[in-house]
Every structure is written in C-alpha cells, then in structure tokens.
Amino acid sequence: MSHESYDDTYIRGILNTVKTIAMVGVSAKDSRPSYFAFKYLLERGYRMIPVNPGLADKDLLGQKAYARLADIPEPVDMVDIFRASAFVLPIVEEALKMQPRPRVVWMQLGIRNDARRRSPNRTASRW
C-alpha cells in the first residue's frame, strides 16, 4: 500500500473502528487545521482528547487537555498527531507504551521518518 494518499473507503474504515481519539498538537486557535479537525471529529460524536503542553489542564471545546499522552487517564483508540516530522518519533514511542495500546497512530499526509521507515525493527507500517 502506498502511504502517499488514501482513498475515502480506507479512511472511513479506520474511523469506523475508533471512538476515542487523542489529538497531539491540537491548537486552541480556530484558524489552525488541527483545531478544525478536532472540532469536526468532536461534532461527529468522537470522544476527543486534546494533547498539548500549552493547553494542559484547560478545556478545549469542553474537553480537558493534557500535556502528554501518558497523562490521559483512560484508554484511547487512536492517537492523531498534528506535529512536524522532526517531532513525531517521541510521540509515536510514547503512544506505543500506552496500556492498552491505541489501535491506530495517525499522522497527516506528508509526515514521515524515512530513516525509521528503512529500519528492519520498525513497529508501525506507515513509517
């Protein structure tokens, strides 16, 4: 499978399997894509958990924000990462330590780590 683009059926299939989504890097600025995506998913009935150190212990659209994934006191089905490629690896590693482990780690198109992708020990197919 190419990870340069996904058809709507594939994306819908993923979204039909998750209920709770932790969004890392979400912004409180309503002009940012992460804010729009967070609000969109929240309005469609997903349990959304904002993760951003600058928003920790505040509310975003009525949802309590956390500084990092490890601070979330409930299981999450998907971790959605809105960060640049250079910042993704530690977030993925933190997500993989969560118990229970999220079923999906989602990154925006174009976010990649080519060095990790070539590693024979990689744990995520999108790398």
C-alpha positions as a printed NumPy array, in Angstrom:
array([[  0.   ,   0.   ,   0.   ],
       [  1.252,   3.464,  -0.873],
       [  1.186,   5.86 ,   2.042],
       [  1.202,   8.966,  -0.127],
       [ -2.6  ,   9.064,  -0.251],
       [ -5.566,   7.023,   0.951],
       [ -8.956,   6.529,  -0.592],
       [-12.07 ,   7.532,   1.332],
       [-13.113,   3.911,   1.917],
       [ -9.85 ,   3.125,   3.705],
       [-10.085,   6.251,   5.89 ],
       [-13.747,   5.576,   6.665],
       [-12.831,   2.031,   7.659],
       [-10.334,   3.333,  10.206],
       [-12.715,   5.958,  11.572],
       [-15.45 ,   3.335,  11.943],
       [-13.223,   1.311,  14.301],
       [-12.37 ,   4.083,  16.784],
       [-14.373,   6.043,  19.337],
       [-11.778,   7.831,  21.479],
       [ -9.115,   9.946,  19.771],
       [ -6.213,  11.741,  21.463],
       [ -5.069,  14.587,  19.224],
       [ -1.454,  15.568,  19.891],
       [ -0.535,  19.086,  18.818],
       [ -4.078,  20.414,  18.656],
       [ -4.259,  24.199,  18.724],
       [ -6.755,  26.435,  20.504],
       [ -6.51 ,  28.871,  17.571],
       [ -9.618,  28.398,  15.452],
       [ -7.701,  29.229,  12.264],
       [ -5.379,  26.204,  12.611],
       [ -6.076,  22.923,  10.761],
       [ -5.696,  20.928,  13.987],
       [ -8.45 ,  22.965,  15.667],
       [-10.762,  22.441,  12.681],
       [-10.079,  18.669,  12.608],
       [-10.586,  18.394,  16.385],
       [-13.892,  20.274,  16.231],
       [-15.065,  18.327,  13.183],
       [-14.452,  14.939,  14.831],
       [-15.952,  16.107,  18.137],
       [-19.121,  17.242,  16.359],
       [-19.406,  13.815,  14.745],
       [-19.547,  12.045,  18.082],
       [-15.959,  11.011,  18.705],
       [-14.582,  11.314,  22.242],
       [-11.801,  13.816,  21.608],
       [ -8.892,  14.363,  23.99 ],
       [ -6.658,  17.392,  23.338],
       [ -2.94 ,  16.855,  23.998],
       [ -0.764,  19.966,  24.058],
       [  1.537,  21.107,  26.899],
       [  0.401,  24.714,  26.383],
       [ -3.229,  23.74 ,  26.953],
       [ -2.706,  21.274,  29.834],
       [ -5.454,  21.38 ,  32.466],
       [ -7.504,  23.784,  30.346],
       [-10.572,  22.993,  28.271],
       [-10.744,  22.969,  24.502],
       [-14.309,  22.919,  23.217],
       [-15.375,  21.471,  26.571],
       [-12.728,  18.722,  26.601],
       [ -9.974,  18.636,  29.256],
       [ -6.498,  18.97 ,  27.742],
       [ -3.418,  17.014,  28.781],
       [  0.276,  17.83 ,  28.445],
       [  1.217,  14.406,  27.05 ],
       [ -0.273,  11.057,  26.163],
       [  0.946,   9.428,  29.387],
       [ -1.237,  11.855,  31.38 ],
       [ -4.507,  10.636,  29.831],
       [ -6.386,   8.59 ,  32.462],
       [ -8.424,   6.493,  30.017],
       [ -7.765,   4.208,  27.055],
       [ -7.678,   5.763,  23.591],
       [ -8.363,   4.014,  20.311],
       [ -6.391,   6.393,  18.1  ],
       [ -3.584,   8.902,  18.515],
       [ -3.815,  11.631,  15.866],
       [ -0.556,  13.585,  15.588],
       [ -0.535,  17.185,  14.33 ],
       [  3.207,  17.814,  14.58 ],
       [  6.063,  18.22 ,  12.097],
       [  8.09 ,  15.147,  11.141],
       [ 11.004,  16.127,  13.394],
       [  8.77 ,  15.842,  16.488],
       [  6.814,  12.681,  15.648],
       [  9.117,   9.84 ,  16.731],
       [  8.977,  10.521,  20.507],
       [  5.188,  10.846,  20.299],
       [  4.856,   7.514,  18.486],
       [  7.158,   5.883,  21.036],
       [  5.012,   7.289,  23.854],
       [  1.84 ,   6.025,  22.135],
       [  3.322,   2.537,  21.842],
       [  3.92 ,   2.484,  25.613],
       [  0.288,   3.253,  26.426],
       [ -1.713,   0.47 ,  28.077],
       [ -3.829,  -0.555,  26.398],
       [ -2.005,   0.382,  23.215],
       [ -4.021,   2.512,  20.743],
       [ -5.128,   0.599,  17.657],
       [ -4.198,   3.455,  15.332],
       [ -1.471,   6.104,  15.225],
       [ -2.471,   8.64 ,  12.603],
       [ -0.218,  11.287,  11.089],
       [ -1.05 ,  13.858,   8.475],
       [ -0.099,  13.151,   4.865],
       [  3.486,  14.097,   4.16 ],
       [  4.642,  13.444,   7.728],
       [  7.265,  10.718,   7.592],
       [ 10.504,   9.464,   9.023],
       [ 12.42 ,   7.839,   6.159],
       [ 15.312,   6.67 ,   8.349],
       [ 12.889,   4.86 ,  10.662],
       [ 10.958,   3.501,   7.717],
       [ 14.074,   1.698,   6.441],
       [ 14.773,   0.169,   9.864],
       [ 14.224,  -3.614,   9.998],
       [ 12.81 ,  -3.279,  13.538],
       [ 10.087,  -0.755,  12.759],
       [  6.79 ,  -1.228,  14.581],
       [  4.436,   0.923,  12.53 ],
       [  3.703,   0.192,   8.873],
       [  3.343,   3.857,   7.974],
       [  6.992,   4.555,   8.82 ]])
